[in-house]
Structure formats: structure tokens, C-alpha cells
Amino acid sequence: MTSHDTSPEPGASSGPDASLGPGPETDGQRVLDVGLGARAATRRPGAGRVLASYRRAAYLALPGGLCALTTAAAPAGPLHLRCAQLPPCRPGERVHTDGRTLRTEAWSLPLDAPTWVGPLPPAGRLTGAIGAAALVEYAARLGGRGPGLTPAGDDVLAGLLLVASAAGSAGDTSALVAVAASVRTTEVAAGFLHWAARGQCIEPAHAVLAALAEHGAEADAPACARLTTIGSSSGAALLAGIRIGLGAQAPQLDLHLL
């Protein structure tokens, strides 16, 4: 869900290390907001590791789950912990959290920033949403399809799950989470799917949902256009999933999936 410029280096996982000292706070390393998933990941004390590092984002595997360090250039999102300045991260590097601070030997980030929650339209405002059987079929068909940390098939599926969660059309949250968990995919994509099943996605996707709820199929064009600018194809695939989830014809995307 976040654009990247380089490939990660392989890094070995490491267990908890209570001896990791509080890294120095650096000018500019201020947390702007913390998504629900990132808050859950950093709330549980313990040590984790840097899963992957890019110029604009770093993914952390923590005891409480996955967290994506980004800057304000990235939209708010459930896994995003957005910083004024992205701290340096090396794949495999140990990261420690005590629920109040996230730190390595080189840096420290306070976790006192606001928690970001993606708003959902009022119940009943999204009509014609996808049902449980169709959602399961799409998950089997699209899950894990495509290259990258968040395969295109998973981006489409995230849009479907977000719609199903917002509309309540395909079962309760536990049923949607089970659909997301059935997909064999990357650790990063699995994290985004889990939170989409819980009604949380990147902020531009929530803006599209709001526009669709207000205007129906003739959704606000700027909101849709903004979503398509996310990543090289992630935003377009996510928008496709949202539209399909609300009964629109599958758009012609170069995904070789639909």
C-alpha cells in the first residue's frame, strides 16, 4: 500500500532483547499519527525486527503485529506510523517497544501521537455490497496473486473486504478476518488484508467510500483519482476492489487477474 523504490535486503529474525538501550531522539523524528494496527503492534512490549526497508517506508515485525514506518508523504493508514522524518532502518535490525517508545540502538520515537481511525459511512448507505459467498470466491481467486510486498490481487481483495466490512454484507468481523487469514501471501499484504477486514484501510480509500455513500456510482472523481496515485498500481487495484464490491463491472486493469 506504500510505494517503494528499492528491494529489501534479507534479514534474520531475532528474539526479545530487553538489554536494548533507549536510542537517542533525533531532530525531526516526531510521530504524526498512529494507525489502529500500528497502535496494536507497538502496544505489546517486547522486541521485534525490521522486516524490510525502503527509501519511503520501513516495515517492522513486532510482538503485537506489523507496523509500517512512513512519512507524511504517505497517507494515514491502519498499519502506518507516520513520522516527520523516516528514521534509518536496516533489515534484520532489532526494534524494541514498551508501549510508550519505539526504539533501536540508533533512534527513539515517542508513541504519544494521536491514533488514526478511518471513518466508515453510516450503516445502510452502501447498497448492493458483496455477499459472503462471492467474497470467499474472490479470495480464492485473487489472494496472493502478483509480485511485490502487496500483490495486486491482494490490493483488489482489500477493497472488497473494506466494502464488506463497511456495509456489513458478508458476515461479522470474525468471518471477514477469517477470509483474510485464508489467503497465502506476504506478511505485509496479510497485515493490510487483516485490517481491511476490520474496516480499516488507507485514508484515500475511506474518502472514496464516503463519496460512494453520498453520490452512489457517480462517486466524487477527485477522491477516486487521488486513490489511484498510491503506489504504482496498489491504489488503482484497491479502487477496483471497492467498485467491484459495490456491484460495478470489473474495470479493465492490467493485472491479469480479473
C-alpha positions in Angstrom: 0.0 0.0 0.0 3.0 2.2 0.2 5.2 3.0 -2.8 8.8 1.7 -2.8 12.0 2.4 -4.7 14.3 -0.4 -3.8 14.1 -4.1 -2.8 14.7 -5.2 0.8 17.8 -7.0 1.9 17.3 -10.3 3.6 17.3 -10.1 7.4 17.2 -12.7 10.1 14.6 -12.6 12.8 15.7 -12.1 16.4 14.0 -12.7 19.7 13.3 -10.2 22.5 16.2 -8.3 23.8 15.5 -6.4 27.0 19.0 -5.1 27.0 18.4 -2.9 24.0 19.1 0.6 25.2 16.9 3.7 24.6 18.2 5.0 21.3 18.8 8.8 21.0 16.0 11.0 19.9 16.9 12.9 16.7 15.6 16.2 15.5 12.7 15.6 13.1 11.9 12.1 14.4 8.5 13.1 15.6 5.4 10.8 15.2 2.5 12.4 13.5 -0.2 9.8 13.9 -0.5 6.0 14.5 -3.0 3.7 12.8 -5.1 1.2 14.7 -2.9 -1.7 13.6 0.3 0.1 14.3 -1.0 1.0 17.7 -1.8 -2.6 18.5 1.6 -3.7 17.2 3.5 -1.2 19.3 1.4 -1.5 22.5 2.6 -5.0 23.4 6.1 -4.7 25.0 8.9 -6.7 23.5 11.5 -6.8 20.7 11.0 -7.3 17.0 12.9 -6.7 13.8 13.0 -4.6 10.7 11.3 -6.8 8.1 12.0 -4.6 5.1 13.4 -1.2 4.5 12.8 1.3 1.6 13.5 4.9 0.9 10.0 5.9 1.9 8.9 3.2 4.3 10.2 0.5 6.7 8.1 -2.5 7.8 8.6 -3.7 11.4 7.6 -7.2 12.7 6.8 -6.5 16.3 5.3 -8.8 19.1 1.9 -7.2 18.6 1.9 -7.4 14.8 3.1 -5.5 11.8 3.9 -1.8 11.7 4.9 0.4 8.8 7.1 3.4 9.5 6.3 6.1 6.9 6.5 9.9 6.5 3.7 12.4 5.9 4.1 11.8 2.2 2.2 8.5 2.7 -1.5 8.6 3.6 -2.6 7.7 7.1 -3.5 4.0 7.3 -4.1 1.2 9.8 -0.5 -0.1 9.8 1.1 3.3 9.3 3.1 5.0 12.0 3.8 8.3 10.2 6.9 10.3 11.2 8.1 13.8 10.4 11.3 12.1 9.2 11.8 8.4 8.5 14.5 7.0 10.8 17.3 4.9 9.3 16.4 1.2 9.4 18.3 -1.9 8.4 16.6 -5.2 7.5 17.1 -7.6 10.4 17.8 -4.8 12.9 16.3 -5.2 16.3 13.5 -2.9 17.3 12.1 -2.6 20.8 8.8 -1.2 22.1 7.5 -0.7 25.6 4.2 0.8 24.5 5.4 4.3 25.1 8.5 4.4 22.9 9.7 2.6 19.8 13.5 2.4 19.6 16.6 0.9 18.1 20.2 1.5 19.2 20.3 4.5 16.8 16.9 6.2 17.3 13.9 6.6 19.5 10.3 7.5 18.6 7.7 8.6 21.2 4.3 6.9 20.8 2.2 9.7 22.2 0.8 10.8 18.8 -3.0 10.6 18.1 -4.4 7.2 16.9 -5.8 7.5 13.4 -9.1 5.6 12.7 -10.5 5.5 9.2 -14.2 6.7 9.2 -16.9 4.5 7.7 -20.2 5.6 6.2 -23.3 5.2 8.3 -25.0 1.8 8.2 -27.2 1.3 5.2 -25.5 4.0 3.0 -23.6 1.4 0.9 -26.1 -0.6 -1.1 -25.6 -3.7 -3.3 -22.4 -4.7 -1.5 -20.7 -8.0 -2.0 -22.0 -11.1 -0.2 -20.2 -13.8 1.8 -20.1 -16.5 -1.0 -18.7 -14.1 -3.6 -16.1 -12.7 -1.2 -14.8 -16.2 -0.5 -14.6 -16.9 -4.2 -12.7 -13.7 -4.9 -10.3 -14.5 -2.0 -9.5 -17.9 -3.5 -9.2 -16.4 -7.0 -7.1 -13.3 -6.2 -5.3 -14.0 -2.9 -1.5 -13.7 -3.2 -1.6 -13.1 -7.0 1.0 -10.9 -8.3 4.5 -9.8 -7.4 5.7 -7.4 -4.6 5.1 -6.9 -0.9 1.4 -6.2 -1.6 0.4 -8.3 -4.7 -2.2 -6.7 -7.0 -4.7 -9.5 -6.2 -4.5 -8.7 -2.5 -5.0 -5.0 -3.2 -8.2 -5.8 -5.0 -9.2 -8.1 -2.2 -8.5 -5.4 0.3 -11.0 -3.2 -1.4 -13.6 -6.0 -1.4 -13.0 -6.6 2.3 -13.3 -2.9 3.2 -16.6 -2.7 1.4 -17.9 -5.9 3.0 -16.9 -4.6 6.5 -18.4 -1.1 5.9 -21.7 -2.5 4.6 -22.0 -5.5 6.9 -22.9 -7.5 3.8 -20.8 -10.6 4.2 -20.9 -11.6 7.8 -19.4 -10.2 11.0 -15.9 -9.1 11.6 -14.7 -12.5 12.7 -16.0 -14.0 9.4 -14.2 -11.3 7.3 -11.0 -11.8 9.3 -11.2 -15.5 8.6 -11.5 -14.8 4.9 -8.4 -12.5 5.0 -6.5 -15.2 7.0 -7.2 -17.8 4.4 -5.0 -16.1 1.8 -1.5 -17.3 1.4 0.5 -14.1 0.7 3.3 -11.9 2.0 3.5 -10.9 5.7 3.0 -7.3 4.7 -0.1 -8.0 2.5 -1.6 -10.2 5.2 -1.4 -7.3 7.6 -3.2 -5.0 5.3 -5.9 -7.6 4.5 -6.5 -8.3 8.2 -7.2 -4.6 8.8 -9.3 -4.2 5.7 -11.5 -7.0 7.0 -11.8 -4.9 10.2 -12.9 -1.8 8.2 -9.6 0.0 8.1 -7.6 0.9 5.1 -5.5 3.9 3.8 -7.2 7.3 4.1 -7.9 7.8 0.4 -9.9 4.6 0.3 -12.1 5.9 3.1 -12.6 9.1 1.2 -13.8 7.0 -1.8 -16.2 5.1 0.4 -17.6 8.4 1.7 -18.1 9.7 -1.8 -19.8 6.5 -2.9 -22.1 6.5 0.1 -23.0 10.1 -0.7 -23.2 10.0 -4.5 -23.6 6.4 -5.4 -21.9 5.1 -8.6 -21.2 8.7 -9.6 -18.6 9.0 -6.9 -16.5 12.1 -6.5 -14.0 11.9 -9.3 -11.2 13.7 -7.3 -11.5 11.1 -4.5 -11.1 8.2 -6.9 -8.3 9.9 -8.8 -6.4 10.5 -5.5 -6.6 6.8 -4.6 -5.2 5.8 -8.0 -2.0 7.8 -7.3 -1.0 5.5 -4.4 1.9 3.3 -5.4 2.5 2.1 -9.0 -0.7 0.1 -9.1 -1.9 -0.5 -5.5 -4.3 2.4 -5.4 -5.9 1.5 -8.8 -6.3 -2.1 -7.7 -7.8 -1.0 -4.4 -10.3 1.2 -6.2 -11.2 -1.7 -8.5 -11.9 -3.8 -5.4 -14.1 -1.2 -3.9 -16.1 -0.7 -7.1 -16.5 -4.5 -7.7 -17.5 -4.9 -4.1 -20.4 -2.5 -4.7 -21.6 -4.3 -7.8 -19.8 -2.3 -10.5 -18.3 -4.1 -13.5 -14.7 -5.1 -13.1 -12.6 -2.3 -14.7 -10.0 -3.2 -17.3 -6.8 -3.3 -15.3 -3.5 -4.7 -16.5 -3.5 -7.2 -13.6 -4.2 -10.5 -15.5 -6.3 -11.4 -12.5 -10.0 -10.4 -13.2 
